[in-house]
Amino acid sequence: MTVAADQTAIVSCMRNEGLFILEWLAYHQTLGFDHVVVVSNACTDGSDALLDAMAAKGHLTHIRQTVPAGVPPQDSGMALVLDWARANDVTWLLHIDSDEFLNITAGDGRLPDLMANAAEADVIAIPWQLFGDAGITAWTPGMAVLPSFTRAEPAPEPRVAKSKCLFRAASFAAATDHNPRQPLVDAPRVVNPDGTPLKAASLYQDRSSRFRPHDLAATNATARINHYAVKSRDLFMMKNDRGDGQGKTGETKYHLGSNWHRSANKNDVEDRTILRHWPETEARLATLRQDPAIATAEQACFDWFTTRKSAILTPEALALWTPRERPHQ
């Protein structure tokens, strides 16, 4: 009797990410995931129609959600994803955002090169590596993220770097955007991408995204999550309009010069390792855009962005979201 191979899925909760969906999908298709799942909520940019067009052609599974009052959109989205995984016999899940790309640096850079180190694990904790704006101030619809933003921090920083988790769906009752929670197995096994054991304490906390020992949790020799949290300056400030995935509003997180902007906008070194998959990604993008329904839906997202940017990034908003120069003493 042949034992079926574990099914893997990469999942994301997205709102108004129509500029980036096709590149994110095309890239992750190259890594070898069996499924791609996107949960959307309250989209106004047309990205829900784009996701429907892609789902109709079998490129992904699109789940629309209505977020319950007081519940972070990503948390409620992950509950739906866990239900989906159990109904479809999917073993492994990785939740990342549309500005995050799994970069496997071992071997051929495909999913088996990561999974080989974690056959007995319940969780593979993959550290963020932060990528900055590379000096780009304005975004043109149709630009690609991966070849545009190649400046980054040298490596994930111990005690600072957060992780995203590739985890066994059957081992946990719940999950946040960073971590699975409420283990259903005794002593869940956590490893870094190299297969080195980490402590599991974070899995028992309501909101956690870091593992110990910190130095081992920040190891990126096998894989990391390239986190393009800033992109261009205008895209960063446009996030004030959308809000964040945890439903927080009225904050200064997406102001230029904020604590988050300073910590995320890393441009210290050139890092092009992810671009080994760019030729295949670009070919997949071209194929996706040959479909008239997909191309039309993506163009509608581009048009929305152009109009919305003019309405949102007014001189008054730019003044509010840009730090004032301190007077000379």
WOPELIN-V792644 format. One record per residue. SS is DSSP state (H for helix, E for strand, C for the rest). PHI is phi in whole degrees, 0 to 359 (none if undefined). OMEGA is omega in degrees with one decimal (* if undefined). Layout:
((SS;PHI;OMEGA) (SS;PHI;OMEGA))
//
This chain:
((C;none;179.8) (C;275;177.6) (C;273;-178.4) (C;294;178.0) (C;290;175.9) (C;301;175.1) (C;271;-178.4) (E;240;178.3) (E;221;168.5) (E;257;-172.2) (E;229;-179.9) (E;208;171.2) (E;256;-172.4) (E;229;170.1) (C;219;177.0) (C;58;179.3) (C;245;-175.3) (C;299;178.8) (C;293;-165.2) (C;239;-171.6) (H;300;-174.7) (H;296;178.9) (H;296;179.6) (H;301;179.1) (H;294;-175.9) (H;301;179.8) (H;296;-174.4) (H;288;172.0) (H;297;-178.9) (C;289;-174.1) (C;277;175.4) (C;106;173.9) (C;292;178.6) (C;284;-176.2) (E;221;169.9) (E;235;-178.3) (E;232;176.0) (E;236;175.3) (E;256;-179.7) (E;247;174.5) (C;209;170.6) (C;50;-180.0) (C;288;176.3) (C;240;-176.5) (C;264;-177.7) (C;91;-177.7) (H;292;176.1) (H;294;175.7) (H;293;176.7) (H;296;178.0) (H;296;176.7) (H;298;-179.8) (H;296;178.9) (H;288;178.6) (H;295;-179.4) (H;297;179.3) (C;260;173.8) (C;82;-178.3) (C;281;-178.6) (C;198;171.2) (E;254;-179.5) (E;250;176.8) (E;247;174.3) (E;271;178.0) (C;233;167.4) (C;255;-171.5) (C;283;177.2) (C;298;179.3) (C;303;176.2) (C;82;-179.4) (C;252;176.8) (C;302;-177.2) (H;305;-178.7) (H;290;178.8) (H;293;179.3) (H;292;177.3) (H;295;179.7) (H;294;175.8) (H;297;177.4) (H;294;-179.9) (H;295;178.0) (H;298;176.1) (H;299;179.1) (H;298;-177.7) (H;299;-179.4) (H;292;179.3) (H;287;-175.5) (C;245;176.3) (C;55;177.1) (C;268;-173.7) (C;273;-171.8) (E;245;177.3) (E;233;169.1) (E;233;174.5) (E;263;171.1) (C;222;-179.6) (C;271;-178.6) (C;290;177.0) (C;260;-179.6) (E;237;-178.7) (E;230;177.8) (E;289;-178.5) (E;246;178.3) (E;269;-173.8) (C;260;177.9) (C;275;172.5) (C;54;-179.8) (C;275;179.4) (C;74;179.8) (C;249;-175.0) (H;303;178.6) (H;301;178.4) (H;291;174.3) (H;274;-174.6) (H;294;-178.5) (C;299;-178.1) (C;269;-169.1) (C;221;-174.8) (C;300;-176.6) (C;260;-174.3) (C;272;169.1) (C;262;-176.3) (E;219;167.0) (E;249;-179.1) (E;270;-173.5) (E;250;-173.2) (E;284;169.9) (E;290;161.6) (E;234;-170.0) (E;275;177.3) (E;244;-175.2) (C;263;-174.1) (C;277;179.0) (C;54;178.6) (C;80;-178.6) (C;275;-177.1) (C;262;-174.2) (C;231;-178.0) (C;259;175.1) (C;253;179.3) (C;307;-177.0) (C;102;173.5) (C;298;178.1) (C;254;-177.3) (H;289;-168.2) (H;298;178.3) (H;281;-178.0) (H;275;-173.6) (C;244;-175.8) (C;242;176.0) (E;259;-171.4) (E;208;167.8) (C;288;-176.5) (C;299;-179.0) (C;192;173.3) (C;304;-174.7) (C;263;178.0) (C;306;-177.7) (C;74;-179.3) (C;250;-174.9) (C;297;172.3) (C;269;-179.0) (E;233;163.7) (E;245;-168.7) (E;241;165.8) (E;269;-169.8) (E;220;176.7) (E;282;-177.1) (H;299;-176.2) (H;287;-176.4) (H;271;-173.0) (E;219;179.5) (E;271;-175.5) (E;206;178.7) (E;201;168.7) (C;257;179.4) (C;293;-179.4) (C;260;-168.1) (C;229;161.9) (E;289;-178.3) (E;222;176.4) (E;53;-178.9) (E;303;176.2) (C;257;178.1) (C;240;175.6) (C;287;175.2) (C;51;178.2) (C;302;-174.9) (C;264;180.0) (E;245;176.0) (E;227;169.8) (E;276;-176.1) (C;301;177.6) (C;280;-176.3) (C;93;179.5) (C;280;-176.8) (E;297;173.3) (E;237;177.0) (C;285;-173.6) (C;261;-173.5) (H;303;-177.4) (H;298;-177.2) (H;288;-178.3) (H;256;-179.4) (C;256;-177.6) (C;296;-175.4) (C;215;-178.4) (C;215;-178.3) (C;213;178.8) (C;231;-179.5) (C;238;177.4) (C;239;-6.1) (C;297;-171.7) (H;299;-177.7) (H;293;179.0) (H;288;179.2) (H;291;-178.9) (C;265;-178.2) (C;291;-176.8) (C;233;-177.9) (C;294;-178.3) (C;258;-176.9) (E;198;171.2) (E;208;171.8) (E;260;172.3) (E;290;-174.6) (E;250;-179.6) (C;263;-172.2) (C;285;-174.8) (C;257;-170.0) (C;54;-178.2) (C;283;-177.4) (H;298;-178.6) (H;291;177.6) (H;296;179.2) (H;299;-178.9) (H;289;176.5) (H;296;178.3) (H;295;174.6) (H;298;-179.4) (H;283;-175.6) (H;279;-172.6) (C;85;-175.8) (C;258;-173.5) (C;289;176.8) (C;262;174.4) (C;79;-179.1) (C;284;179.3) (C;226;174.6) (C;71;-179.2) (C;257;179.5) (C;253;-176.6) (C;306;-174.2) (C;261;171.4) (C;268;175.1) (E;301;-179.4) (C;84;176.2) (C;294;177.5) (H;303;180.0) (H;294;-180.0) (H;298;-179.4) (H;293;-177.6) (H;283;-175.6) (H;268;-172.8) (C;274;-175.7) (C;260;-177.2) (C;227;-170.9) (C;287;-174.7) (E;226;172.8) (E;274;178.6) (C;226;-177.3) (C;246;-174.2) (H;300;-177.2) (H;291;-174.2) (H;284;174.1) (H;297;177.9) (H;265;-174.6) (H;294;178.8) (H;303;178.5) (H;291;178.0) (H;299;-179.4) (H;297;178.0) (H;294;177.7) (H;295;176.6) (H;300;-179.6) (H;298;179.1) (H;295;178.3) (H;301;-176.1) (H;283;173.2) (C;283;177.1) (C;280;-175.2) (H;301;-178.0) (H;293;179.5) (H;292;-179.1) (H;298;-180.0) (H;295;-179.4) (H;293;178.3) (H;293;179.0) (H;298;176.7) (H;298;176.4) (H;293;177.4) (H;299;-178.8) (H;296;177.6) (H;301;-178.3) (H;301;-178.1) (H;300;179.7) (H;292;-177.2) (H;293;179.2) (H;300;178.8) (H;297;-178.4) (H;283;-173.7) (H;270;-174.7) (C;273;177.0) (C;281;176.3) (H;305;-179.6) (H;293;179.8) (H;292;178.8) (H;299;178.1) (H;294;-179.3) (H;289;-172.3) (H;264;179.0) (E;242;-177.4) (C;295;176.3) (C;283;175.3) (C;294;176.5) (C;286;179.3) (C;295;178.0) (C;290;180.0) (C;279;*))
//
